[in-house]
Every structure is written in C-alpha cells, then in structure tokens.
Amino acid sequence: MTVKETKLKGCFIIEPKVFQDSRGYFFESYNQSSFNKLIGQNINFIQDNESFSTKGVLRGLHFQKGEYAQAKLVRVIKGSVLDIAVDIRKYSPTFGEHVSLELSEENKKQFFIPRGFAHGFIVLSDTAIFSYKCDNFYNKDSEGGIIYNDKDLNIDWVLNEDEFIVSEKDMFLKPLSQAQL
C-alpha cells in the first residue's frame, strides 16, 4: 500500500497493492496496524457505512462537530465518484481549501479525511456503491454542513449543475462563512 499526503495536512490518498490474474483480483482494503503506521496516527474505526447512488447524486458537504467529530476512510466499491474534503479547522493555514479526488472501482484508491473536515461526493458513473469507515458514532445534534455551491470554495464538481441530484436538506445548507463550525 502506498500513502500520499495531500496539500491539506492530515488528508491522505491511499493506493492498495492489487494482485490481479486471470481469476480476478485481490487486495487488502484495510489493515489497522499498517494504516496507522503509514499515516502516523492511531485511528480506531468503529462504524462502517455504505451508500448506493445514481449518476449526479451529490451528497454533502457534511461534517460532525465537537465530541462527535469524525475521521473517515472512504472508497468506492462499484462505479466512480468525485470525492471532496474541505478543511474547516478554523486555525489551519489551509482553512477553506479543498481537495478533490476521483475514487473508482478501477483505481481502488481510498481517501482518509481526518476530523475537522467537511466531506462530500458526486456520482460520476451510472451508479456507485460508496463505503466509509468512521472513527466516531453519528450524532444528529452534532451534524453540520456547507452548501455544495459555496462561491468562496469554488468546487468544480465536474458534472453540469442541471445533472445534480441534491437532497432537500442539503439544498438549504449555508456557505462556509455562515456555517456553525
């Protein structure tokens, strides 16, 4: 497995070593000891989540606040998505900056997003199965979000906005400048 830190301190792109032959492929998708050693932190994932979505579904930008903040390790099992992490750590030199990365069943990349980041993705393929590990339990009272089209963030979601399928809840999120972090 290879690990590369992004321009946002603490966010890592992880590429597993894939063994492929005429029968198919095999790879180790997660090994806690190797993972923690490679990112230089001790992360204990306690919950796995999975979503199925169709092309154009945009989920995000979401985060958990306070004692319920979450670090996530995300990957795509089927299809492809554009995955986004936004630094919302108020005193970070990269506050308000984002990283985007295509995750797909072909490239098998994973993306580690630490606590203190908003996260979202848009489905680029006809359908996608998205998987993520969290190091903390979800708490409805601690959820927060940032509107996906915040002009200050200037995220290129790749697809045309008329293709977006956004939940009603996500349509009414505030820009980062007004979000309660």
N, C-alpha and C positions, 0 to 999 in steps of 0.2 A: 504494500500500500504506500502511496506517496501522498504527502500533505504539503499544501502551499498556502501560506497566509496571504490574505487579500490586502488591499490598501486600508481596510478597516481592521484595526488591531483586534485580534480575537476571533475574527471570521476566517474559517479555513475551507479550502476546496480539497476534497479527499478523493483520490482515484485508487480503487482497489486493483489488485493484481488479478486479472481474469485468465483462467485456464480454459482454453477452447480447443475442441477437436471435433471429429465427425459426429459425435454423440450429442454435442451441445456445449454448454459451458458450466463452469463452477467458479465461485469466488466467495471469500469470506466477507460478508457485508458488515459485520461488526465484531470487534474483539475489544472488550473494555480495557484490558491491560495495554494492548498496542495503541489504542485510540488515545488514552490518557497520556501515555508516554510521548506520542507524536505531537500532541497539542500543548503539552506542558501544564496540564491542569488535571484535577481529579473530578471528573464528571460522573455522576451516578444517575443514569436514566431510569425513571420509574414508571413511565407510561408510554405505550406505543399507540399511534393513531394512524388511520388510513382514510383517504377520501377518493371518491370516483367523481370525475367531472368530464364535461364535454368541451369541445373547442370553444374558446372565447370566455370560458368561466374565469373570472378574476376574483380571487379570494385574498382579502387584505385591504390595507396593511394593518395587521393586528399585533398586539403585544399584551403582556400581563405586567402589572405594576407591583411595586413593593415586595412584600414577603412571598408573593406568588409569581414573581418574575420567572420566566422560563428560558432555558437554553434548549436549542433544538438541533437535532441531526436529521436532515431531510434527504430524501431521494425519490426517484421515480421508478416504479416497478414496470409500468406499461405506458407507452406514449412519450410525450415530451412537454415540458413546461419551461417558461422563463421564470426563474426564481429571483426574488428581490429581498435584500436585507438593508434596512435603513438604521444608521447609528442615531439613537435617541438618548445617548448618555450626555446629559447637559454640559458636563465639563470636559468632554472629549474634544481633542483637536479636529476630529472628523465629524463632529455633531452635524446632523442634517445631510451628510453624504450617504450615498448608497452604492451597493454592488449588485450587478445583475449577472446571472449565470444560467445557461441552458442546462437543464438536467433531463436526461432521457434514458430509456431502456437500453439504447445503444451505447452511450458513453459511460453509463453506470456510475457517474460522478455523484458524490454526496457533498452536502454543504452543511458545515457546522456554524450555527448562529448563536452566539452567547447571549446571556441575559443583557438587557439594556438595548435591544434592537427591536424594531418593528419588522414584520415579515409578511410577505405576500407572494402570490404567483398567479400567472395566467397560463391557461392550457393552449398549447400551440398545435397539438395533434387532434385528430377527430375525438379521441377520448384519452384519458390519463388516469392512472392509479398512482396516487401520491402517498408516501409513507413518511412518518416522522416520529422520532423519539423525543420525549420531553423529560427534563430533569426535575420537574415540579408538577403538581396537580393543577388542573384548570380551576379557577375560581371566578365565577360570574361577576362578582363585585369588584374584581381587580382587573377586568378586561379594559383595554383601551384600543384606540385605532386612529389612523390618519387616512384622510381621503386619498384615494389612489392617484388622482389627477392634480395633486398639490403643485401649483405653478413653481414654487420655490424648489421642490425636489426635482422637477423636470425629468421624471422617469419615462424612458422610451419603452413602452410595453409591447413593442414590435407590431402587434395587430392594429388594425384601424379601430377607433373607438366605437364605431357603429357595430362592430363584431362582439363587443364586450357583453358579458352576461354577469351582472353585479347584483348581489343581494340588496334588498331594500335597506337593510340595516347599514351596509357598507356605503350606500349612496349618500348617507347623511353624516358621515364622519367629517371631522374638522381638519383643516390643514395643520401641519406640524406647529406652526406659530401659535395656534389656538388649542392644541391638544393638551389634555391634562396628563402630564407625564408623572 
